Amino acid sequence: MKITVEKVAKELGVTPPTVRNLIDNGQLPIAAVMETGSRKKYVILPKPLYEATGIKIGYEPPAPVDYDRLAETLAEKLKELI
């Protein structure tokens, strides 16, 4: 799924030029910017977008895992098998 500056602007409630300016100024580190001559192309990255804004477009954060509980449960199951 392509995430556009327009989609991000709509989600944030600002204009696309505002999003571009924030990205260009380093205040919104959510995109890779490619310059070709006098034009710029903004490639919005889903994970940084989520981390910076909480917006989930094309990214689902991993579920937290309680490793201590998982280890205890596995140990109990192994004891049952032995």
C-alpha positions as CSV (number, residue, x, y, z in Angstrom):
1,M,0.0,0.0,0.0
2,K,1.4,3.4,-1.0
3,I,1.2,6.0,1.8
4,T,1.0,9.4,0.3
5,V,1.7,12.8,1.8
6,E,-2.0,13.6,1.2
7,K,-3.1,10.6,3.3
8,V,-0.8,11.6,6.2
9,A,-1.9,15.2,6.0
10,K,-5.6,14.1,6.2
11,E,-4.9,11.9,9.2
12,L,-3.0,14.7,11.0
13,G,-5.5,17.3,10.1
14,V,-3.0,19.5,8.3
15,T,-2.2,20.4,4.6
16,P,0.1,18.3,2.4
17,P,2.6,21.3,2.2
18,T,2.7,21.3,6.0
19,V,3.6,17.6,6.1
20,R,6.3,18.2,3.4
21,N,7.7,21.1,5.4
22,L,7.8,19.1,8.6
23,I,9.6,16.3,6.8
24,D,12.1,18.6,5.1
25,N,12.9,20.4,8.5
26,G,13.4,17.1,10.3
27,Q,10.5,17.6,12.6
28,L,8.5,14.7,11.2
29,P,11.0,11.9,10.5
30,I,8.6,9.6,8.6
31,A,9.9,9.6,5.0
32,A,12.8,9.1,2.7
33,V,13.1,12.1,0.4
34,M,14.5,11.6,-3.1
35,E,15.5,14.7,-5.1
36,T,15.5,14.6,-8.9
37,G,16.5,18.0,-10.1
38,S,14.2,20.5,-8.6
39,R,11.5,17.9,-7.7
40,K,11.2,15.9,-4.5
41,K,9.6,12.5,-4.0
42,Y,8.5,11.6,-0.5
43,V,8.4,7.9,0.3
44,I,6.5,7.6,3.6
45,L,7.7,4.7,5.7
46,P,5.0,2.9,7.7
47,K,7.0,2.1,10.9
48,P,8.4,5.6,11.4
49,L,5.0,7.0,10.6
50,Y,3.5,4.9,13.4
51,E,6.3,5.7,15.8
52,A,6.2,9.4,15.3
53,T,2.4,9.9,15.1
54,G,0.6,6.7,16.2
55,I,-1.0,6.4,12.7
56,K,-1.2,2.8,11.5
57,I,-1.3,2.7,7.8
58,G,0.4,-0.4,6.4
59,Y,2.0,-1.2,9.7
60,E,0.9,-3.2,12.7
61,P,3.1,-3.0,15.7
62,P,4.2,-6.3,17.2
63,A,2.2,-7.6,20.1
64,P,4.0,-7.6,23.5
65,V,5.3,-11.0,24.7
66,D,5.7,-11.9,28.3
67,Y,8.8,-14.1,28.0
68,D,8.9,-15.0,31.7
69,R,5.4,-16.4,31.6
70,L,6.1,-18.1,28.3
71,A,9.2,-19.8,29.7
72,E,7.3,-20.9,32.8
73,T,4.4,-22.4,30.7
74,L,6.9,-24.3,28.5
75,A,8.8,-25.6,31.6
76,E,5.5,-26.9,33.1
77,K,4.5,-28.6,29.8
78,L,8.0,-30.2,29.6
79,K,7.7,-31.5,33.1
80,E,4.3,-33.1,32.2
81,L,5.9,-34.9,29.3
82,I,8.8,-36.3,31.4
